[in-house]
Amino acid sequence: MASLADLQRWRETLFENRMNGVRSFRDQNGEEVTYSSDREMAAALAAVDREIQTITGGRPPSTIIFRTAKGL
């Protein structure tokens, strides 16, 4: 299993390539990865996000939980 830092780095690269319209690139191992469509890239991003959530405890990093009290 890849480390959290590896997954985050891979996600950033994949997201950047998707936004720039790049469908083919070399990964950190030197292997060429080619996606046939934007839908396939979106699925890969979703899979990486799930792995990151699993490693970080299941909550997406953007979730904020408020706990309030009246202080009485």
BELPE-V331633 format. One record per pair of residues at least 12 apart in sequence whose ideal C-beta (glycine too) atoms are under 10 Angstrom apart, sorted by sequence separation. I is the first residue (numbers start at 0). J is the second residue. D is the distance in whole Angstrom. If there is no record, write none. Layout:
((I:J:D) (I:J:D))
This chain:
((12:24:7) (22:34:5) (48:60:10) (12:25:10) (13:26:9) (21:34:9) (22:35:7) (12:26:8) (22:36:8) (12:27:8) (22:37:8) (16:32:9) (9:26:7) (17:34:8) (20:37:9) (22:39:9) (9:27:7) (16:34:9) (22:40:8) (8:27:8) (13:32:9) (21:40:9) (12:32:10) (17:37:7) (13:34:9) (5:27:8) (17:39:10) (18:40:10) (9:32:10) (17:40:5) (16:40:8) (17:41:7) (1:27:10) (14:40:9) (17:43:9) (13:40:7) (17:44:7) (13:41:10) (14:43:10) (13:43:6) (14:44:6) (13:44:6) (10:43:9) (14:47:9) (9:43:9) (10:44:7) (13:47:7) (9:44:10) (10:46:10) (11:47:10) (10:47:5) (9:47:6) (10:48:7) (7:47:9) (10:50:9) (6:47:6) (9:50:10) (10:51:7) (6:48:9) (9:51:10) (6:50:6) (7:51:7) (6:51:5) (1:47:9) (3:50:9) (6:53:10) (7:54:10) (3:51:7) (6:54:7) (7:55:10) (1:50:8) (6:55:10) (0:50:8) (1:51:10) (3:54:5) (2:54:8) (3:55:7) (0:53:9) (1:54:9) (7:60:10) (0:54:8))
